[in-house]
Structures are given as structure tokens and as C-alpha cells.
Amino acid sequence: MYGSPVAEAPVIREPLHAPIAHLVRGGVIEGIHYGSVVVLDADGRVELQLGDIEAAFYPRSALKPVQAVAMVRAGLPLDGELLSLTAASHSGEERHLAGTRRILELAGVTEDDLGNIPDLPYDPVVRDDWIREGRPPSRIAQNCSGKHAAMLYTCKLNGWPLEDYLDPSHPLQQAIAEIVEDLTGQAIARVTVDGCGAPLFSVSLHGLARAAARITTAPAGTPEARVADAVREHAEMASGSGRDVAALMRAVPGLLAKDGFEGVQVAALPDGRAVAVKIADGASRARIPVAAAALARAGVDPAALTEFAGEPLLGGGEPVGNVRPVRALDPVAHQTCA
């Protein structure tokens, strides 16, 4: 429908992951994080690949910017903070709850209409405050509530039923699936249920990076550009105070970045350079260091990425090591070899 050729679905198989980060303690490799990494150049060509970038996998919340684009294409009129919240895995701060309530108000629905699961806020500090105050889990506090509120709003605008909006056969989810295939350039391999209860679409890591690049390179005013602008300009609304993905967007001008559970990270620059990372064991500690190294390989100034080297490993309370991306991700080593 939108003019982009769609390739066959990625193959469902055991991914052929490779070592992408070392856990180094006292100069000795104590552990190895396996995974896959893809770096695309500004023309969409694969500049670097490690592991298996073509196997089917679940992007988890890293797919939310694509879902937000689909809703804007379907008529969702949000911009700014509220559109950023639509693509968010938020921390459950008061600004996130207020924004979700505002979307529900615009849609003429209530929190009871949300279909996501009740949960406590994602941010540990905010969550601890909730527990001390005796506040129970709620749908609005769950980190995907902004997306779900926007889904309800999109349904209301199109006259689609609300009660089954999470069914994969619902017109909303069919519209989202169509845009997932359009932006990734490939058919969906499988549909399952994400942690929040929404349909989750399986694509490839390569396809995820391609989708992010298509969002950041879209002409001004398009649904893609509106989503990219909203998330970049309101990075903490799409995540939260102190979240690494927001800090990454602040550190690299024009960068669109989105994380996902189970060690997924995608990021793209306005010129189309993009990276996508999947940590095989789902460890978040390797996600940002590997993504930062991949961005450096894509040409981002390494000096802008120094704060994303990863948390130090402690021994007796003192730093004795860290998580280090493998040498193939080192831009200096790459230039030396070239």
C-alpha cells in the first residue's frame, strides 16, 4: 500500500549469535555476552554484522516507534510529549501518568478501558515510593500505558471497537502489522503477545534497523518524522529521568533510540545510519555499551559516547573491570586494520 517492497518473512530458527561483549574482571575475561549486531550506512547497506541479523526475533518495545507511526497514519492527532508517550516504555513518573490520563481524556475513555496489565512503575525509585505509600499496581502505572491509551484513541477516531483492540485480527492491529511490514521491508514471521498484552510482531534485527532508518529519514511532516521529532525532543517522556536511552539521545544530536526488554536496542541518525542490537541472554548491562560501540562504528564521535561504556564491575566496592564490546566493534581497531 505504501510503496515499499516487502520481502519474505525471516526464518524462524535458533539464532546463530556470536560473542559481542566480554565481561572483564582484573584483566581476565570472566564472562561472554553473545548476541547480534547490525550497523547500516546512510544508504541502507550493511556496514557491519555480527551474529545472526536475519533470523526472526521479537523486538519487544524497540518496535514502539513503528507502532506509533502506524497510529499516526491511522489518524492519531498527537504531537510533542503525548506522541512521545505513545512510543514510550515509561518509568511511571507523575508526568507519564498525567500524559496517559490526558490521552484517555482526549479519547473520551477511562483507565478501565485500558487492556494492558496492572503493574507498579518501572523505575525502581518510583516503584519503592509507590510501595511505601501503599499504592497498588495499576494499568496506568504500567510502562506501556501511553501506547495503550493511544491505541484506544486511534480506535475511537476510526470507529473501531474498543473491547477487543488487542486482538491480532482487530482493524487497529491489522493496520499496525501492515506498517511493521512496510517499514521493516519484510513480512512478519510470527505474532505473539507482548508482556503488556499487545500483539508482538517477529521480524529480523536487520529489519528493525531498517525501520528505524526509514523513520528518521522521512520527509518533514510525515507520520514517521512526527514520531521521530516527538521522541527526540521529549526523550524522557519516552523513557524516564535517568534512563540510559534518554541520555543517549541527548548525547548524540538527532539520534532516535528505543530500547526493549530482553536486551534489544535500536538507534538511527537523521541521515539513515542505524544500528540494532540483541543481547542473547537478555542482559541489559551489555545493551548500551554494545549499542554505543556500534554507533561509533557507524561514525558517531566516540567522545560523545564515553558515558555509555557501561557500569564498572566492583570488587570490594572498588572498580575492577567492566563490560567491553568485542574488538570487531572498536572503531579505532577497525580503522587500523583498514
C-alpha positions, 0 to 999 in steps of 0.5 A: 500500500505504501510503496515499499517492497516487502520481502519474505518473512525471516526464518524462524530458527535458533539464532546463530549469535556470536560473542559481542561483549566480554565481561572483564574482571582484573584483566581476565575475561570472566564472562561472554555476552553473545548476541547480534549486531547490525550497523547500516550506512546512510544508504541502507547497506550493511556496514557491519554484522555480527551474529545472526541479523536475519533470523526472526526475533521479537523486538519487544518495545524497540518496535514502539516507534513503528507502532506509533507511526502506524497510529499516526497514519491511522489518524492519531492527532498527537504531537510533542510529549503525548506522541512521545508517550505513545512510543514510550516504555515509561518509568511511571513518573507523575508526568507519564501518568498525567500524559496517559490520563490526558490521552484517555481524556482526549479519547473520551475513555477511562483507565478501565478501558485500558487492556494492558496489565496492572503493574507498579512503575518501572523505575525502581525509585518510583516503584519503592515510593509507590510501595511505601505509600501503599499504592497498588499496581495499576494499568496506568502505572504500567510502562506501556500505558501511553501506547495503550491509551493511544491505541484506544484513541486511534480506535475511537477516531476510526470507529473501531471497537474498543473491547477487543483492540488487542486482538491480532485480527482487530482493524487497529492491529491489522493496520499496525502489522501492515506498517511493521511490514512496510517499514521493516521491508519484510513480512512478519514471521510470527505474532505473539503477545507482548508482556503488556498484552499487545500483539508482538510482531517477529521480524529480523534485527536487520529489519528493525534497523531498517525501520528505524532508518526509514523513520528518521529519514522521512520527509518533514511532516510525515507520520514517521518524522512526527514520531521521530521529532516527538521522541527526540525532543521529549526523550524522557517522556519516552523513557524516564529521568535517568534512563540510559536511552534518554541520555543517549539521545541527548548525547548524540544530536538527532539520534532516535533510540528505543530500547526493549526488554530482553536486551534489544536496542535500536538507534538511527541518525537523521541521515539513515545510519542505524544500528540494532542490537540483541543481547542473547541472554537478555542482559541489559548491562551489555545493551548500551555499551554494545549499542554505543560501540556500534554507533561509533562504528557507524561514525558517531564521535566516540567522545560523545559516547564515553558515558555509555561504556557501561557500569564498572564491575566492583570488587570490594566496592572498588572498580575492577573491570567492566563490560567491553564490546568485542574488538570487531566493534572498536572503531579505532581497531577497525580503522587500523586494520583498514 
